[in-house]
Amino acid sequence: MTELEQASSNIRVKFKVALIERGIKQVELAEMLSTTPAQVSRALAGNTTPKDIEIQKRAAKILNVKI
């Protein structure tokens, strides 16, 4: 696994754990972020487009996750 793949995997796991701990579904998070569930799914999977990174930052703030 490359370093980039490992970083994406770490982000994915952090967000998944945070969502489970808080009892929030990705659909609910998408509503909080005013975006689509598909976009949240891509961002939380560790995609690195500028839009995905912005969603990751906003989601991290809501979920209190350090990325």
Backbone as a ProteinNet text record, in pm:
[ID]
protein_1_A
[PRIMARY]
MTELEQASSNIRVKFKVALIERGIKQVELAEMLSTTPAQVSRALAGNTTPKDIEIQKRAAKILNVKI
[TERTIARY]
85.7	0	89.8	57.5	137.7	104.6	187.4	166.9	34.8	1.8	-123.3	-244.2	-236.1	-345.4	-363.4	-253.6	-259.5	-323.3	-287.2	-344.8	-494.9	-537.5	-680.3	-753.9	-693.5	-754.6	-769.7	-667.9	-672.9	-785.9	-800.7	-907.3	-1043.6	-1058.2	-1184.8	-1222.2	-1127	-1152.3	-1187.9	-1115.6	-1143.6	-1286.6	-1327	-1461.7	-1567.1	-1542.2	-1639	-1659.8	-1551.6	-1559.6	-1634.2	-1600.9	-1665.1	-1815.1	-1854.5	-1997.6	-2069.2	-2009.1	-2069.9	-2080.3	-1973.1	-1972.9	-2079.6	-2106.1	-2204.1	-2343.7	-2355.5	-2485.3	-2537.2	-2446.2	-2482.8	-2461	-2555.7	-2541.7	-2484	-2423.7	-2365.2	-2470.1	-2592.2	-2700.4	-2725.8	-2725.7	-2746.6	-2629.4	-2508.8	-2391.4	-2398.4	-2443.5	-2458.5	-2555.4	-2664.2	-2760.2	-2695	-2616	-2547.3	-2449	-2390.4	-2290.1	-2351.5	-2481.5	-2552.6	-2493.3	-2472.3	-2420.9	-2490.4	-2453.3	-2518.9	-2453.4	-2529.9	-2471.6	-2358.3	-2371.5	-2266.6	-2136.6	-2147.6	-2027.9	-1962.4	-2041.7	-1987.9	-1919.4	-1980.8	-1922.8	-1785.5	-1775.1	-1646	-1542.4	-1583.4	-1490.3	-1442.5	-1536.1	-1498.6	-1419.4	-1424.2	-1344.9	-1198.3	-1170.1	-1032.5	-994.1	-1092.5	-1061.4	-991.2	-911.4	-827.7	-855.6	-973.5	-1006.5	-1027.3	-1011.8	-1031	-1168.6	-1273.9	-1406.8	-1414.4	-1356.4	-1357.4	-1277.7	-1166	-1084.3	-1160.4	-1232.4	-1312.5	-1421.7	-1485.7	-1589.4	-1526.9	-1409.3	-1340.2	-1312.2	-1266.3	-1236.1	-1362	-1469.8	-1595.4	-1652.8	-1644.6	-1693.7	-1609.3	-1479.2	-1389.4	-1425.2	-1459.7	-1497.6	-1626.4	-1724.4	-1852.8	-1834.2	-1752.6	-1736.1	-1621.8	-1551	-1437.3	-1330.2	-1294.8	-1194.8	-1071.8	-955.1	-831	-783.4	-768.6	-722.4	-590.3
-118.3	0	124.1	216.6	339.4	430.6	530	626	701.2	738.1	808.5	719.3	593.1	499.1	479.4	473.6	457.9	580.3	699.1	822.4	826.6	788	785.2	685.8	571.8	470.3	521	590.7	645.5	747.1	832.5	933	864.3	766.1	692.1	629.9	568.2	502.3	605.1	715.6	819.2	871.3	900.3	952.1	846.5	723.2	616.5	597.7	594.1	578.7	696.8	818.6	938.1	937.7	898	891.6	789.9	674	568.6	614.2	672.2	717.2	822.2	905.7	1013.5	976.5	857.1	812.5	894.9	941.9	1024.6	942.7	948.8	882.2	980.2	926.4	1012.4	1103.3	1054.8	1136.3	1257.1	1235.1	1345.1	1443.8	1390.9	1477	1560.1	1499.7	1572.7	1689.2	1666.4	1774	1885.4	1849.9	1949.6	2031.7	1966.9	2031.9	2096	2082.7	2136.5	2085.2	1955.1	1892.1	1757.7	1685.1	1557.9	1443.5	1339.3	1221.7	1160.6	1162.5	1107	1185.4	1317	1400.2	1373.8	1359.1	1328.3	1192.8	1096.3	962.8	966.7	1038.5	1050.3	1120.2	1227.4	1303.3	1219.8	1150.9	1072.2	947.4	909.9	796.3	835.1	966.1	1010.8	1070.9	1102	1167.2	1300.2	1343.9	1461.2	1577.7	1583.3	1700.4	1818	1940.1	2055.8	2056.3	2019.6	2017.1	1911.2	1793.9	1687	1727.6	1792.7	1836.1	1938.9	2028.5	2127.7	2058	1959.2	1884.1	1809.1	1751.6	1681.6	1776.4	1896.2	1994.6	2032.3	2057.8	2096.1	1980.2	1858.9	1741	1715.4	1733.8	1713.9	1809.8	1931.1	2029.7	1987.2	1945	1901.4	1778.5	1683.2	1556.8	1560.6	1672.9	1688.1	1580.4	1570.2	1473.8	1549.8	1503.3	1566.2	1494.3	1570.6	1509.1	1567.6
0	0	0	-89.2	-96.9	20.9	38.2	147.5	131.1	7.2	-19.6	8.6	-30.6	-3	147.4	220.7	365.9	430.4	382.9	437.2	411.1	291.1	258.2	346.8	369.7	454.9	597.9	647.8	783.9	797.7	698.3	700.8	700.9	613.8	603.2	737.9	803.8	932.1	1039.9	1044.2	1145	1131.9	1008.2	987.6	1020	980.3	1005.5	1155.9	1230.8	1376.1	1438.9	1394.3	1449.2	1421.9	1301.6	1269.2	1357.5	1375.1	1457.7	1602.8	1655.7	1795.1	1821.9	1723.9	1741.9	1693.5	1634.8	1586.5	1470	1386.2	1271.6	1144	1053.4	924.3	823.4	718.2	615.6	552.6	539.8	483.8	573.4	704	798.9	793.1	782.5	772.1	644.3	535.8	409.9	426.2	499.3	524.5	605.9	705.8	788.2	705.2	604.7	520.4	396.1	380.3	262.6	131.5	126.2	4.6	-13.3	-115.6	-143.8	-66.9	-38.5	26.6	-56	-188.7	-274.9	-260	-251.8	-236.5	-100.6	3.1	136.3	133.7	69.1	60.3	-5.9	-117	-186.4	-98	-33.2	51.1	169.5	234.2	351.7	314.7	187.8	140.5	120.9	132.1	123	-10.6	-94.5	-222.1	-196.1	-292.8	-269.8	-364.7	-423.5	-504.8	-409.7	-458.5	-369.5	-300.7	-372.3	-312	-202	-227.1	-126.8	-3.4	-22.6	90.7	174.1	108.8	181.4	263.4	204.9	277.6	394.8	373.8	482.3	598.7	568.2	672.9	750.6	677.9	744.2	825.7	770.9	842.1	967	955.3	1069.9	1182.4	1147.3	1249.3	1318.5	1240.8	1297.9	1386.8	1339.5	1411.7	1512.6	1518.7	1609	1583	1454.4	1409.3	1362.1	1401.3	1357	1231.5	1122.3	997.9	955.4
[MASK]
+++++++++++++++++++++++++++++++++++++++++++++++++++++++++++++++++++

